[in-house]
Amino acid sequence: MACLLETPIRMSVLSEVTASSRHYVDRLFDPDPQKVLQGVIDMKNAVIGNNKQKANLIVLGAVPRLLYLLQQETSSTELKTECAVVLGSLAMGTENNVKSLLDCHIIPALLQGLLSPDLKFIEACLRCLRTIFTSPVTPEELLYTDATVIPHLMALLSRSRYTQEYICQIFSHCCKVRMQALKCFSVLAFENPQVSMTLVNVLVDGELLPQIFVKMLQRDKPIEMQLTSAKCLTYMCRAGAIRTDDNCIVLKTLPCLVRMCSKERLLEERVEGAETLAYLIEPDVELQRIASITDHLIAMLADYFKYPSSVSAITDIKRLDHDLKHAHELRQAAFKLYASLGANDEDIRKKIIETENMMDRIVTGLSESSVKVRLAAVRCLHSLSRSVQQLRTSFQDHAVWKPLMKVLQNAPDEILVVASSMLCNLLLEFSPSKEPILESGAVELLCGLTQSENPALRVNGIWALMNMAFQAEQKIKADILRSLSTEQLFRLLSDSDLNVLMKTLGLLRNLLSTRPHIDKIMSTHGKQIMQAVTLILEGEHNIEVKEQTLCILANIADGTTAKDLIMTNDDILQKIKYYMGHSHVKLQLAAMFCISNLIWNEEEGSQERQDKLRDMGIVDILHKLSQSPDSNLCDKAKMALQQYLA
């Protein structure tokens, strides 16, 4: 049966309608599918921008037939798509048009269409749904009648730019009445810049969506609404759609999340508040500083470790069970937030460490049964280990390296990545933990990490070895080379991960420092090292990689006997000459260091080396560089020329 408009139609109008529009509807019933498709396409062209034609076709019963064709399994995807387009066009007419479409149960039919595998058809259905749901006559509750609809819409979000746009507009209009839609927004915006940029510009009744979220942060709103709105704004901020210094973040979202961490809130709310706040402030030092002085947050978080309360104080078994259930989550959330708070600022780190029993709590956290708590504790420790002062004091007082080494023995990759990154800090030259870590078998452990399939673990393994080799004794350097093996060292020098390559070059540079060490290492590994240097200088590498490689050559040139490996290698000498004339000053300077170390006239054999390099045209290049507009390069060239004059 045709869906009728609410207002009665005069007979004279009806006869006019029949005459001008009947043929469009009649063609929808043709037995030839191709003629039906052409009829729908012609109808689409006829209704564009023509509200009168839209009303006529609705009166004549076009809607039920279009919906029938849209839902028929025998209809082609192209026909279904064209039907959805026409229905969307009809919905763009008057409010009466939308009412008629709703009376014909268009929404279930379109939602069913979203199950199709065809993207164009899905987009057409979503476009029509968007038009219907943004009409004031459509009850927003219709979106929630089937519990499977929202999850399916969220699954469709990533299909295309159009699915994101239409779904966001549907949700934004329906969020006025349901918490469920608000939760959807938080899921949509999480780590999704494209969706976040769409949401930030969505207007609902003339008001931008972020402004609506800010209103939902007010203390008189339900806690769940405040928290979820804060999450939405946090995720949009982290996705780059809202600036970190925007008032809606600094004055509204951040204080709201700090409130959620207070004792007055339920344990679940405190967990969610702390974790969301940790995520919000993680990359921004100013937000970290503001949070650290808001409502005594650092001290407030210490309370997170006091659950479950002592059993004697709890008479209610349900309460004890509840506390036990959330105790792990509370500790995890507190560690996460402390890690974010202390990521950059030395004063904040000091406040955290001075909080009651904090170092003991973190050390205990490293051996907890819960992987999530262990990971959060390691992250917290890693954040605090960025402090030189704390590495020398609190970390040494609590022998933090011991439980950390245990963690590194047997842990999932996600924990290993953070723990090994922290070990890099504990192995820095000024760290008192460096020596005991070396004695506990760290070299073998780190060499093992360099063979991991996980690039982050390879980077951390080689980075820690690089720190270990810095100004180290010959024995430690020999241990590293023996445990790592030259085969593995050269595998790392050809690693596809740039960070691994750079850290391996850094390790090699640290190994090849101080003359006796340089000569010793080059006497046993010189041939392979020179081959690796040649390959890198000839390869398609960036400026930083080639600069590091030239610096390694400069270190070799500083050796007593090692420099002969350069002087007897004409290929390497030509490469040094080439980089002296390079367009990039960094590479010119690095090449200059090589030359300076080779021609230094206080050293044995300097005259022969100077003569050979002069014959190669090096002196001419030095004269040219002594006129360089770069003062550093100019000075180094003049200093090198003085070696020839001395």
PyMOL commands that set and color helices and strands:
alter all, ss='L'
color gray80, all
select helices_A, chain A and resi 11-29+33-47+51-59+62-71+77-91+95-103+106-113+119-133+140-144+149-159+161-174+179-189+193-200+209-215+223-238+247-260+267-281+285-292+297-305+311-313+317-341+346-353+358-365+371-384+388-392+394-397+401-409+413-426+434-439+442-449+455-469+474-484+486-493+498-511+515-538+543-557+564-567+570-580+585-599+606-615+618-625+631-645
alter helices_A, ss='H'
color red, helices_A
select strands_A, chain A and resi 203-204+207-208
alter strands_A, ss='S'
color yellow, strands_A
deselect
rebuild
show_as cartoon
